[in-house]
């Protein structure tokens, strides 16, 4: 099940925060707001799925400092920064650190909603990929050592007889392991099996190991 996505609003201007909250609520998007980066940092460990919208110029901890911290703890979480006029250099710096987008004040509601929806879509896609990887890794963990070796051989592009020769077993035995692999990995085809192995990084491992 997709976790609930929340927009985390961080701005030291009460009026801006309230206006953004109202705009998001009207669009059916849940948000939580914080009056400073420091206040947000105190709950950063609780942050789940969603996106951050933060002002760049704030007292004590700036939006840039906040962005650096977020990228350390939640590298995949999209961050949109809000900048004032003449803050293009800060906006560019934010993008280099890993911000998804930046909005220049004054911006209209549609600009913000468009940026937020794009960020949420990116976050959902990353969450889906992460869930798929976890599922594949769970299936891989259930494989026997020999099944894993046969899988690595298949991913390396080896024919059954070559895998059999490398492992010192018969081609028929390789076929049995291959059938078991397809069942355990819930793969519909060899290409499906190879795709899952590549997502889990087995293709690169096989290449490094010289299989």
C-alpha positions as semicolon CSV with decimal commas, in nm:
position;residue;x (nm);y (nm);z (nm)
1;X;0,000;0,000;0,000
2;X;0,129;0,344;-0,101
3;X;0,216;0,548;0,213
4;X;0,031;0,876;0,259
5;X;0,215;1,164;0,094
6;X;0,252;1,485;0,295
7;X;0,389;1,825;0,189
8;X;0,623;1,966;0,455
9;X;0,609;2,348;0,438
10;X;0,896;2,540;0,596
11;X;0,885;2,921;0,601
12;X;0,941;3,177;0,877
13;X;0,665;3,401;0,732
14;X;0,331;3,307;0,895
15;X;0,124;3,459;0,613
16;X;0,313;3,266;0,344
17;X;0,278;2,939;0,536
18;X;-0,095;2,985;0,591
19;X;-0,150;3,081;0,229
20;X;0,038;2,772;0,104
21;X;-0,147;2,547;0,349
22;X;-0,483;2,683;0,232
23;X;-0,387;2,638;-0,134
24;X;-0,278;2,275;-0,084
25;X;-0,583;2,191;0,128
26;X;-0,812;2,328;-0,147
27;X;-0,633;2,097;-0,393
28;X;-0,685;1,799;-0,160
29;X;-0,317;1,771;-0,067
30;X;-0,222;1,712;0,297
31;X;0,047;1,935;0,450
32;X;0,235;2,004;0,772
33;X;0,398;2,339;0,831
34;X;0,699;2,454;1,034
35;X;0,802;2,810;1,125
36;X;1,174;2,733;1,094
37;X;1,420;2,482;0,952
38;X;1,523;2,411;1,311
39;X;1,166;2,309;1,404
40;X;1,152;2,079;1,102
41;X;1,491;1,923;1,180
42;X;1,364;1,818;1,522
43;X;1,110;1,584;1,356
44;X;1,309;1,491;1,044
45;X;1,339;1,129;1,160
46;X;0,957;1,098;1,141
47;X;0,938;1,216;0,780
48;X;0,798;0,961;0,538
49;X;0,663;0,992;0,188
50;X;0,592;1,327;0,022
51;X;0,786;1,641;-0,055
52;X;0,942;1,943;0,117
53;X;0,870;2,304;0,019
54;X;1,113;2,540;0,193
55;X;1,205;2,906;0,182
56;X;1,576;2,967;0,119
57;X;1,631;3,273;0,339
58;X;1,550;3,192;0,701
59;X;1,717;3,287;1,032
60;X;1,950;3,042;1,214
61;X;1,926;2,750;0,969
62;X;1,885;2,848;0,603
63;X;1,697;2,655;0,339
64;X;2,032;2,556;0,185
65;X;2,153;2,412;0,519
66;X;1,822;2,229;0,552
67;X;1,851;2,088;0,200
68;X;2,201;1,953;0,272
69;X;2,072;1,779;0,587
70;X;1,769;1,632;0,409
71;X;1,987;1,494;0,129
72;X;2,196;1,312;0,394
73;X;1,902;1,154;0,577
74;X;1,636;1,127;0,300
75;X;1,830;1,143;-0,029
76;X;1,525;1,053;-0,243
77;X;1,278;1,298;-0,086
78;X;1,198;1,576;-0,338
79;X;1,268;1,931;-0,216
80;X;1,125;2,248;-0,376
81;X;1,293;2,573;-0,268
82;X;1,127;2,914;-0,266
83;X;1,354;3,208;-0,349
84;X;1,309;3,584;-0,353
85;X;1,413;3,821;-0,632
86;X;1,788;3,827;-0,690
87;X;1,836;3,485;-0,531
88;X;1,911;3,304;-0,855
89;X;2,261;3,208;-0,735
90;X;2,103;3,047;-0,425
91;X;1,847;2,869;-0,642
92;X;2,121;2,728;-0,866
93;X;2,321;2,621;-0,559
94;X;2,009;2,446;-0,424
95;X;1,961;2,260;-0,755
96;X;2,326;2,147;-0,746
97;X;2,279;2,010;-0,391
98;X;1,973;1,816;-0,507
99;X;1,661;2,037;-0,501
100;X;1,395;1,912;-0,743
101;X;1,272;2,259;-0,840
102;X;1,274;2,622;-0,733
103;X;1,001;2,885;-0,738
104;X;1,068;3,258;-0,745
105;X;0,850;3,487;-0,537
106;X;0,593;3,603;-0,617
107;X;0,459;3,283;-0,775
108;X;0,101;3,188;-0,846
109;X;-0,086;2,896;-0,698
110;X;-0,081;2,693;-1,018
111;X;0,298;2,711;-1,035
112;X;0,326;2,574;-0,683
113;X;0,065;2,301;-0,738
114;X;0,231;2,195;-1,062
115;X;0,575;2,174;-0,893
116;X;0,428;1,986;-0,593
117;X;0,237;1,734;-0,809
118;X;0,548;1,669;-1,016
119;X;0,753;1,614;-0,697
120;X;0,488;1,380;-0,550
121;X;0,480;1,180;-0,873
122;X;0,860;1,147;-0,858
123;X;0,841;1,043;-0,490
124;X;0,572;0,780;-0,565
125;X;0,779;0,639;-0,849
126;X;1,088;0,609;-0,625
127;X;0,879;0,447;-0,347
128;X;0,737;0,197;-0,598
129;X;1,086;0,109;-0,725
130;X;1,209;0,069;-0,368
131;X;0,920;-0,166;-0,286
132;X;0,988;-0,368;-0,601
133;X;1,357;-0,399;-0,513
134;X;1,273;-0,514;-0,158
135;X;1,037;-0,779;-0,299
136;X;1,303;-0,905;-0,545
137;X;1,569;-0,916;-0,274
138;X;1,336;-1,118;-0,052
139;X;1,290;-1,374;-0,333
140;X;1,665;-1,384;-0,402
141;X;1,733;-1,455;-0,035
142;X;1,519;-1,771;-0,063
143;X;1,737;-1,914;-0,343
144;X;1,986;-2,191;-0,273
145;X;2,353;-2,123;-0,345
146;X;2,336;-2,339;-0,660
147;X;2,019;-2,163;-0,785
148;X;2,194;-1,832;-0,734
149;X;2,493;-1,954;-0,941
150;X;2,263;-2,067;-1,223
151;X;2,087;-1,728;-1,211
152;X;2,421;-1,546;-1,238
153;X;2,510;-1,764;-1,536
154;X;2,181;-1,681;-1,709
155;X;2,222;-1,309;-1,641
156;X;2,574;-1,325;-1,786
157;X;2,414;-1,462;-2,105
158;X;2,551;-1,816;-2,077
159;X;2,372;-2,113;-2,238
160;X;2,257;-2,404;-2,017
161;X;2,546;-2,628;-2,136
162;X;2,803;-2,356;-2,055
163;X;2,656;-2,302;-1,707
164;X;2,660;-2,682;-1,659
165;X;3,026;-2,698;-1,761
166;X;3,122;-2,405;-1,531
167;X;2,942;-2,560;-1,233
168;X;3,042;-2,920;-1,304
169;X;2,682;-3,043;-1,331
170;X;2,471;-3,179;-1,618
171;X;2,270;-2,953;-1,854
172;X;1,956;-3,138;-1,738
173;X;2,031;-3,041;-1,376
174;X;2,075;-2,679;-1,491
175;X;1,728;-2,699;-1,652
176;X;1,580;-2,817;-1,321
177;X;1,750;-2,532;-1,130
178;X;1,630;-2,289;-1,397
179;X;1,268;-2,411;-1,360
180;X;1,298;-2,376;-0,980
181;X;1,436;-2,025;-1,024
182;X;1,143;-1,919;-1,241
183;X;0,899;-2,049;-0,978
184;X;1,076;-1,900;-0,674
185;X;1,128;-1,560;-0,843
186;X;0,768;-1,566;-0,983
187;X;0,913;-1,483;-1,326
188;X;0,692;-1,516;-1,633
189;X;0,983;-1,545;-1,877
190;X;1,361;-1,549;-1,895
191;X;1,359;-1,177;-1,980
192;X;1,149;-1,113;-1,667
193;X;1,401;-1,310;-1,460
194;X;1,696;-1,117;-1,608
195;X;1,516;-0,783;-1,551
196;X;1,463;-0,866;-1,182
197;X;1,825;-0,975;-1,144
198;X;1,943;-0,649;-1,303
199;X;1,723;-0,440;-1,072
200;X;1,890;-0,620;-0,778
201;X;2,234;-0,550;-0,927
202;X;2,317;-0,915;-1,005
203;X;2,417;-0,831;-1,363
204;X;2,686;-0,596;-1,238
205;X;2,801;-0,843;-0,974
206;X;2,829;-1,118;-1,237
207;X;3,030;-0,887;-1,458
208;X;3,266;-0,801;-1,173
209;X;3,307;-1,167;-1,079
210;X;3,394;-1,251;-1,435
211;X;3,112;-1,507;-1,483
